[in-house]
Amino acid sequence: MKEQSGTIVGIDWSADSHTCYDLKADKSFKIPDSVEGYGKLLNDYPEAVFVIEEANNRIGDYLLINNREVYVLPPCRSKEARKYHFSSGAKSDSLDAKAIALTFKEHPSYCLKARYSGVGAKITKLVTMYNIVSKTHSQQCNRLYSVLLRYFPEYLHIMDKQYRSNTSLRILSICPTITELKKVSNEELRKILNKENYRMTSILRKKLDRIRSEGISWGDTSCEGNLIMFLANQILALRGTAESLRKEMGETLENSPYRIILSIPGVKAVIGSYIVKAYLTHDFRSYQEMQKYAGTVPFLFQSGRKSIMLMRKKCDNDLRSMIHIAAFASLKTCGWARNYYKRKRKEGKTYGHALRALGNIILKIAFSMLSKMKE
């Protein structure tokens, strides 16, 4: 095939094959998810601009590694594109790929230019792992709460917020029911906990004694006991994995040219990794583009005669959450951040609006710092 100058190729990716649409030739075709399929795409379209729905996918990484020009379209945008370009409601992979290509042609500002970075690739993997671990941890904590409320409510109510502590979870992994707890004394528990560097405080002793006296035995509790034990052990394992990931994130940032990100108030290893990952995987032309991506500033959405301002609908939700956490953490450690927050509150801003404004400033500082660094 001849070289395609100025050609736009929209890609609707999937696990086994990828549907591509050549906007210039007005045709669609499929390639297998393999090196051979990727190679054919590169050979047939050496000068094309590739547009792909943003997600973790191998074809996007392959194109970037081979120095191709790649733009990513947020998933919400591609759904809007289908409705805008194909009002009939018909859906197919070919139409999706065509909608992606047409959106880039007609609304290039909706797409962000992607880029490849060695440091960025590693940080992206760490952030992906941390996302999975943290979300799984939240899910399992919620499941444990539900199970305790159903089968062991005395433990939940007496331990109160302490039930989610590492020491409490370790106790549940040893004595998951009232029957098992009554078989083990506080002194025996203390010896087991001490070997694993957990503390048995006087307050914890009193709570355990109270649980033993107020708890109700329901006969055979082996099934629910095994379930509670499983959840407690899994949560402890997830916390250990999360701590290892935090440590690796910190070491990766410290050994990279982007270590300066850690000097920003409220930004430590995890939050810094999320910010650096977003910066290194997208070619933001200005700090405003990065702020829009993170959902800290509004942007204009237009479709036909419809024109509205949106704040967070199209943003990276994980990055948005991290910026919010960074803004909140900076209030405890940074004088200018506290003063800025208080000033916004005096202006009549709500708690959330004031924190978002502070997060906006933090992200602007981060972009300014990172844009001056080179790998």
N, C-alpha and C positions, 0 to 999 in steps of 0.2 A: 504493500500500500504506500502511496505517496505521502510525503511529509505534509502534515496539516498545520499550516501557519495560522495562528489565531483561533484554533479549534478549541471548543469547550466540550469536555466529556464529563457528564454526570454519572456518578456511580452509586447504585443501590446495593450495598454489600450484604452478604449473608454468610452462613457458616461454610457451605460447600461450594458455592459459586457466586459470582458477582455479575449483576446486570449493568451494562454500561450503555450510555446513550450519547451518540455523536450528534451534537446540535447542528453542526454545519452540514453534515450529510443527511440529517434527519433519519437516522436509523439506530436501532438498538441491537446489541449483541451480548453474548454471555462469555465469561472466561472462568475456568475452574480455579478454585482456591489452591493454587500450587505455584511453584517457581516457574514452571513452563507457561502457565496462564499469565502470570505477572510479566514474564519476559516478552510474550506476544504483545501485550498491551503497550509496553515500552517501545518495542520495535515498530509497531504500527502507528504509534502516536508520539514521536520523539519531541515534538514542539507543543503539545497540547497543554491546556490548563485543566487540571483534574479537580472536580468538586465532589466531595463526599460527605455524607451525614456524619456528624461528629460522634465518635465512639471509640472504644478500644478495638481496633481491627488491624489485621496484619497487612492488608493491601495498602492502607494509608501509610503505615510505617515503611513498607517496602518502597513506595514511591518517593518518600522523603529521603530515605537513605540513598536512593539513586538520583538525588538532586533534581527531582521534578517539582514543578510549581503546583502546590496543593492548597486548596481552600476547603475549610470545613464549615458545614451548615448545621446549626443547632437542631436537634430533633423536632422541637416545637415549630421551628421555621419550615421544615420540610413538610410537616402535616398541613400547615397553613398553605404552603405552595400547592399541594394537591387540590385543596378546596378551591384555591384561587384560579388555577389553570384548568382544572377538570371538574366543573360544577356538577356533572352528571352523577358523581359519586362512585364511578367505576374505579377499581383499584387493581393494579398489577405492578410487578417489578419494573416493567418497561416504563409505565406511566410515572412511577416514583423517580426513576433515574432521569426521565425527561423533565419532571417538575424541579428536581435539584439543579439541573443545567439551566433551565429557564430562569430560576430564581437568581442565580449568579449573574446571568446576562442582564436581567431587568433591575435587580436590586443588589448590586455587588456589596453594598454596605452591610447587608444581612450576613455576609460570610466573613470569616476571619482567615487570614493567611496562616497556614501551619508551617512549622519549621522543625528541623531535627537537631538535637543536641545530645552528645554523649552523656553529659551530666543530667540533662533533662530526661533522657530515657531511663536512667537508673532511678531518679527521683519519682518519675511517673509510676514505675513499678512499685516502689515503696509506698507511695500515696494510695495506689490501688489496693495493695494488701492491707494498709491501715484502714481504709474505708470498709473493706469486707469484715475485718476483725472487730472494728468498733461497732458496726451495725449489728453484727451477730451477737456481740456482747450485750447490747441493749435489748435485743430480742430475747435472749436467754434470761436476762434479769427479769424481764416482764413475765416470762413463763414461770420462773421460780416464784415470783410474787403470787401468781395465780394458784400455783400448786400448794404453796404454804397456806394461803388463805382458805383453800378447800380442805386440806388434810392436817395442817399443823398450825392453826391460827394463833395459838398461845405463843408460839415462838415468834411469830411475826409481830404481834401486838406488844409483847414485853420487850423484845429486842429493839423495837421501833426502827429508827433509821440505821441503827448499827447492824441490822440483819444482813446488809450488803457488804460489810467490811470483810477483808480477807480472813481475819481470825474467825468471824462468825461462819463464813463459808467453809472454812476448814473443819469447824465443829460439826456443821451439817454433813460434811463428807464422812465423818466418823459416827455421828449419832443423828441420823436423818429423821427419826421419829421419837415420840415421847417414850416409847418402850425401850428403845436403844439408849436414850439419854439417862433413864433411871438405872440402867445397868452399869454406867460409868460414873465414878466420882469426880469431883472437881480436881482433886489431886492427881488422879490418873490422866485427866485431860491436860492438866498443866504440864506434866512430864512430856506428853506427846507433842504439845504445842511448842514447848521450849526447844525441843530437838530440831524443830523446823523454823526457829526464830520468830515465833508468834508469842504475844504476851497475853497472860491471863491476869487481868486487873481485878481489883476488889469489886468494882461495879459489875464486871462481867460475871463474877462468882455469884453475886446476889441475884442477878437476872436469871442465871441458870437454875439456882435453887428455887426461885419463884416459878419458873417454867415447870420444874419437876412437881411442885406442889399443886399447881393449878391445871396442869395438862390432863387431858382425858384420854385414857387408853381405849382403843376401838377394836380390840382383838388382833387379828392378823393384819399387820401393816407393812408386810414385806414388799408388796408391789409399789406402793407410794413411797416407801423408804428408798427403794432402788432408783425411782425417778428423781427424788430430791437429791440423792447422792450423785447421780449422773449430772444433773444441772449444776450443782455446786462445784463439782470437779471441772466441768467444762468452762464455767465462768472463771475459775482460778487459772486454768490453762490459757484462756483467751487474754486475761490480764498479763500473764507472763509474756505471751507473744507480742502484745501491744507495747510492753515495756522494752522488749528487744528491738522492735521496729523504731520506737522513739530514739533509742540509743544509736541505731544505724543511721537514722535520718540526721541526727546531730553530727555524727562523724562525717557523713557525706557532705553536709553543708560546710563543716569546718575545714575540710580538705579541698573545697572548691573555691573558685574566684568569687562566689556569691555569699561568702560567710558574713559579709557586712549586713545582710538581712537580719541577722540575729541581734544587731545593736538597736533595732527599732523597739520602742516600748511595747510590751505585751506580746512580742513575737519570739517564740522559742522554736525548738526543732520541728515540731509537727506543723504549726502554722506557717513557719518559714518555708517548709517543703511544699506546702500547698500553693503558696504565692510564687515561689521559684518555678514550680512545675507549670503553672498557668503562663508565666512569662516566657519560659523557654520553649513551650510547645505552640505558642501563637505569636505571630509577628505584629504585635500591637504598635500602631504608628504614633500613638500618644497615650498619656496617662488616662485621658477620658475614655478611650476604647477599653482599657483594662478595667476601669471603674464600671463601665456598662456591663462588661463580661461578668464582673463580680456582683452586680446588682446593687451597687452603692449609690448610683445616680440614675435618674429616669432617662428614657430615650423615647423618641417619637416613632410610633407605629402607624403606617399608612397602608390601606388596602382599598383601592377605588376612591370613593368619597369619604370613607371612614378614616378618621385621624384621631388617635388617642395617645396619651402619655402612659408608658408602662414603667414600673420600677423593677420588679423582681421576677416576672413571669418567664423571661427568656434567659435568665442568668445561670451561672454554675452554682447550684445550690450548696454544694460542699464548700466551695471557696467562700461563698457568702456567709455561711455559718462560722467559718474560721475567722473571717474579718470581724464579725460580731464579737466572738470570744476575745480576740486580740484587743478590740476597743475596750471591752469591759475590764480585761486584765490590766491594761495601761492605766486605768484610773487609780490603781493601788500603788503603782510604782513611779509614775511620771507626773511632775507638777504641771507642766504645760497642758497635758491631756486632761487633768482634772479641771484646770481653769477654763479650758475650751468647752468642756462638757457643761460646767456650771453656767457659762455665758449663754450657751444654747438653751439651757433650761430657763434662764431668766428671760430669754426672748420669747418664751411661750412654747418651745418645742416639747413634745412628749418625751418620755424616757427612751422609747425606741428610736424616735427621730434624732435625738441628740446623740445616741450611740452610733447610729448610722452615719451621721455627719462626721463624727470622730473617726469611724472606720474609713470613711472616704479620704480623710487627710492621711491616715496611716498608709493607705494603698497608694496615694499620690507620692508619698515619701519613698515607699518601696520601689515604685516604678522609676523614680529619679535615680535611686541608688543603683538598681540593677542595670539600667540602660547605659551606665558608665563602665560596667564590668565586661571583661572579655575572657573566654575560656582559654 
